[in-house]
Amino acid sequence: MLDTTIGFIGGGNMARSLIGGVLSTGFDPSKVIVSTRSEERLNALKETFNCVVCNDNKKTISQSNIIVLAVKPYQLKSVCEELKRADIGKDKLIVSVAAAVTINLIGRWCGNTMPIVRTMPNTPCAVGAGVTGLFANSEVSEKGKDQVESLFRAVGTTIWVEHEDQLDAITALTGSGPAYVFKFMEALENAAVKMGFSTQQSRLLIEQLLIGSAKMAVESDGTAQDLRRQVTSPGGTTEKAIEKLKEHDFDLCIDKAVNAAKQKACELAWELEQKEGNI
């Protein structure tokens, strides 16, 4: 990546996370360019990262080898049309973080067949503990894949998928996943408050519970089922709680929730393709 200039179109939370991550690896901040319309955001990016900032997407496009489209899905078409007007070639690598927008649509909007990697990161990337699903079209070289993987591994873990529609499953599992964890956390905190603990005590108890449990899972060779069984003594309190979860079809509820999220991701992608006249 040392001979690469990375351009970010959009300076929001995901761009900030990626910039902070890649710079933490020793990457030269003078080889990071960010363009956004917000003067306040440009100043903040310059002050925080000492990178190159501008309010001109054309400059970012022309001076970058890797162009990260870090904008909302509804903004992506207009940005791609700027890429089309710039008439960029296959020497540029396009990386999209926009949910539901397929590589096919990005290519059509750009008006050219070019290397494109579509990604599905999640919000824990902001604290360097994210997970990102990656899919590349056939134009992306192995070097390009390595570059994109290095960028996202600076903010967490990465996984390449073989088929683009698998990103819908990534969206449902890990893109939406933090909300499932926070909902579980919310329920446990509420239960703690009902047992007489203060709000502050409840949060402290449950935060450490989740941190400790995740740490055990990461450091163990066992499965989640193995770890759960280790905590569940026959005839004990944990077994009683697990029985109650089973009684209310806890696993089925989670399965239905994840599949509902996946179905919604598929619908959003289909609706966008239909709107653009691709179906």
Long-range contacts (C-beta under 8 A, 24 or more apart in sequence): 1-27, 1-147, 1-150, 1-151, 2-27, 2-28, 4-31, 4-65, 4-66, 4-147, 5-31, 5-32, 5-33, 5-63, 5-64, 5-65, 5-66, 6-31, 6-32, 6-33, 6-64, 6-65, 6-66, 6-68, 6-151, 7-32, 7-33, 7-34, 7-35, 7-60, 7-61, 7-63, 7-64, 7-66, 7-67, 7-68, 8-32, 8-33, 8-34, 8-35, 8-60, 8-68, 8-70, 9-35, 9-36, 9-57, 9-60, 9-61, 9-67, 9-68, 9-69, 9-70, 9-71, 9-79, 10-35, 10-36, 10-68, 10-69, 10-70, 10-71, 10-75, 10-79, 11-35, 11-36, 11-38, 11-41, 11-42, 11-45, 11-53, 11-70, 12-36, 12-41, 12-70, 12-71, 13-123, 13-126, 14-70, 14-97, 14-121, 14-125, 15-68, 15-70, 16-45, 16-48, 16-126, 17-121, 17-125, 17-126, 17-130, 17-155, 18-68, 18-70, 18-125, 18-151, 18-152, 18-154, 18-155, 19-45, 19-49, 19-51, 20-48, 20-49, 20-155, 21-125, 21-128, 21-151, 21-154, 21-155, 22-150, 22-151, 22-154, 23-49, 23-51, 24-128, 24-154, 25-150, 25-154, 33-59, 33-60, 33-63, 33-64, 34-60, 35-59, 35-60, 57-82, 58-82, 58-86, 61-86, 61-88, 61-92, 62-86, 64-92, 65-91, 65-92, 65-93, 66-92, 66-93, 66-95, 66-147, 66-148, 66-151, 67-92, 67-93, 67-94, 67-95, 68-95, 68-96, 68-97, 68-151, 69-94, 69-95, 69-96, 69-97, 69-98, 69-106, 70-97, 71-98, 72-98, 73-98, 73-99, 73-100, 73-101, 73-272, 76-101, 76-106, 76-109, 77-109, 80-106, 80-109, 80-110, 81-109, 81-110, 83-109, 83-110, 84-109, 84-110, 84-111, 84-112, 87-112, 88-112, 88-114, 89-114, 90-114, 90-115, 90-139, 93-117, 93-140, 93-144, 93-147, 93-148, 95-119, 95-148, 95-151, 97-121, 99-171, 99-175, 99-265, 99-268, 100-171, 100-265, 100-268, 100-269, 100-272, 101-269, 101-272, 102-164, 102-269, 102-272, 102-273, 103-135, 103-137, 103-164, 104-273, 104-278, 105-272, 105-273, 105-276, 105-278, 107-137, 108-276, 108-278, 113-139, 114-139, 115-139, 115-140, 115-141, 115-144, 116-140, 117-144, 117-145, 117-148, 118-164, 118-167, 119-148, 119-152, 120-167, 120-170, 120-171, 120-174, 120-175, 121-152, 121-155, 121-156, 121-175, 122-174, 122-175, 122-177, 122-178, 123-178, 124-156, 124-178, 125-152, 125-155, 125-156, 126-155, 128-154, 128-155, 128-156, 129-156, 130-155, 130-156, 130-157, 131-156, 131-157, 131-158, 131-159, 131-174, 132-156, 132-157, 132-158, 132-159, 133-158, 133-159, 133-160, 133-161, 133-166, 133-167, 133-170, 133-171, 133-174, 134-158, 134-159, 134-160, 134-161, 135-160, 135-161, 135-163, 135-164, 135-166, 135-167, 136-160, 165-266, 167-265, 168-262, 168-265, 168-266, 168-269, 169-262, 171-261, 171-262, 171-265, 172-258, 172-259, 172-261, 172-262, 172-265, 173-258, 175-265, 176-258, 176-261, 180-254, 180-257, 180-258, 181-210, 185-210
